[in-house]
Amino acid sequence: METTNNYQWPPKNSNGFSIDGKKIAIVVAIVAVVAVLVLAAVTSIYTVDDKQVAVVTTFGKVTDTVAPGLHFKLPFGIQQAKKVDVNVYQKIELGYVTDDKGQAVTNTKESTMITGDYNIVNVDFFVEYKITDPIAYLYSSNDPENILRNLIQSQVRNVVGSSTVDSVLTDGKENIQMQVKDLVTDILNEYNIGLSLVDVKIQDSEPPTQEVI
């Protein structure tokens, strides 16, 4: 250790221990390497559950789809995995909304329709659908669920508007349901937004209230 007047090298801290710059640099380097390795591990490992598939992109381009399980991908955003629920039935309520208490609240803007014989009716539809093409679901449109909802509403009004009031309220419900499902399915097959219908049901149908009339 060299001493010049009151200065010495290496310098000492307040406790009298020498501060070794090389050792500090080595410790910092080790900490940095460990941090990078941990970050690489965190961004490389992911799990897909049994109701999902994951769409993997490399530099933003779709390169793979993977099944449920533990998987690895290139770290630091080089590859990304977007999980999609494919084995789940999802629902659309048309003409009503189920509140937090499980009660159906009517949406007259959606439920009120005119039949082919110029009568006004309230019709509520319950629709089940699922994601069948995860790549198309993610990348073929901006909002596939909203597209499907608008499509169903359009075809419901189309079919109800060509049916008699008696068929809407009584014995024609099954036929109306089938027509709506077939029409929507044909359009979905043509434009493929990654969704398919599972079921279409008339939840309720009745003449409008006096206030609506």
N, C-alpha and C positions, 0 to 999 in steps of 0.2 A: 504493500500500500504506500502510495506516495503522499507526502504531506508538504504543502507550500503555505507557509504562514498558518492561517486558520482553515485552509481549504484542503480537503482530502478526496481521493478517488480510489475505489468507488465510494460514493457518498453514503452516509449512514442515516437511518431514520431516527426518530426520537428515542427509540428503545436501544439504540446502539448496534442494530443489525445492518449489515451491508446490503444495498439494493443492487442486485445483479440484473442488468438490462437484458442480457441474453436469455436468462431463465424466464424472465417475464414474457419475452417474445415467444419463447417455446410454449409456455402455458397458454397464451392468447391464441397461438396457432392451433394447439390441440383442441381448445374450446371451440374454435371456429369450425374445425373439421368435424367434431362431434355434432355440432349444431346442424351443419349441412347434411350429415348422414341421417340425423333424426328427421329433418325436414323431408329428405328424399324418401325415407320409409313411410312417413305420414302421408305424403302425396302419391305414393305408389300402391299402397294396399287399400282395397275397398271390398265391401261385401254386398252381394245382391241377394235379397231374400226370396222366398219361394213363390211370391206373387209378382215378381218383377223380372224384367230383363234390363240389361244396361246397353246403351248404344255408345260405342267407343269412337271418339274422333281423334285424329292425329293432325296437329296443326290446323284444326278446324274442319277437316274432311273426314266423313264417316269411313271407318276402316273395319269395324267389326261389331257384332252384337254378341253378348255373352249371357249364359244361363245363370240361374241362382248358384251361389257359392262364394268362396273366397278367391279374389282375383288380384292380379298385379298389372300395373300400367306404368308407362314412362313418367318420371316425376317432373315437377316444376312447370306444370301446365302444358307440357309437350303433348301428352294425351289426356283427354278428359272422358269421364264416364257419366252419362246422364241416365238415371234410373227411371223406368216407366212401369206403372202398374198395369200389367197385361192380364192377369188372372183375377181381376176384380170386376164385379158388375157394378156399374155406376148408374145414377138415376137422373132423370129430368122430370120436374113437376111442372106441368103446363096448365095454367088456369087456377092454380092454387099454390100455396107455400106452407110447408109444415113448420110450425113455430117450435120454440124450445120446449114447450109442454106437450108436443106431439099432436097438437090440434091443427087442423087444416084451415088456413085462412084464404078465402077466395080472392083471386085477382081478376076482377071483372073485365079489365082491358084485354086479358088473354082468353077468358072463358066465354065471353059473350060472342055469339056467332049467328049468322043468318043461314037458314036452311034453303034448300032448292025450291021449296014452296013458300018462301018469304015469311017464315016464322022465326022469331028470335028464341034462341036456347042458350043455356049455360052448359058447357061441356068441359070437364076436367080430364086431362090425360096423364097417365103415368107411364114413363118410358124407361126401359133399361137398355144400356149399351155397354160396350167394352172396347178397349184398344186392341186391335188385331194386327196393326202394322206400326211398330214403335218408331221406325225411321220416318215414315210418312206423317205420323202424328206430330213429331218434333219439328219437321222441316218443310212440309208441304204447304202449311198455312200458319198464320199468326195466332189464331184462336179457334181450334177445331171444335171445342165444346159449344162455343157461341154460334158457330156456323151450323152445327147440328141442331141446336135449339131453334134457330130461325128457319131452318129447312123443315123441321117437324111442324112448326107452327103454320108455315105456309101450306104444307100438304094437308094438315088437319082442316084448315079453312076451305081448302079446295074440295076435299071429300065431303065434309059436312054441307058445303054449299051446293053440292049436287045430290044430296039425299033429302028425303022427306022428313018432316018433323017427327012422324010416328016411328020411322026407322031409327032416328037418333035417340029417341026417348025409350023405345021398347025393344023390338025384336031384331033391329038391324045393327046393333052395336058390334057384334062379332065381325060382320062383313066390313064395317067401317074401319075397325082395327086392322084387319088384314089388308085393306086397300092402302091405308096410310103406311103400314110397314113395307109393303111392296114398292110403293112409289119412292119412299125415302131410300130404301135399299138400292134401287136401281140408280139413283143419283149418286149415292155414296160409292157404288162400284165404278161409276164413270169418272168421278173426280177424285177418288181415293184421298181422304184426309186422315186415314189411319184408324177410323172408327167403324163399327158395325152395330146394327140394332140387334138386341136380344129379344125384346118383347115390347109391344105397344098395347096398352089397355085403357079403356074409358073408365076412369075412376068414378065419375058421377056425371049424370046428365039430367037436366030438369029445366022447366020453363023459367024465364028470368023473374026476379022479384018485381013487385009493382014499381019500386023506385027506378029500376033499370028501364022498364017499359015507359 
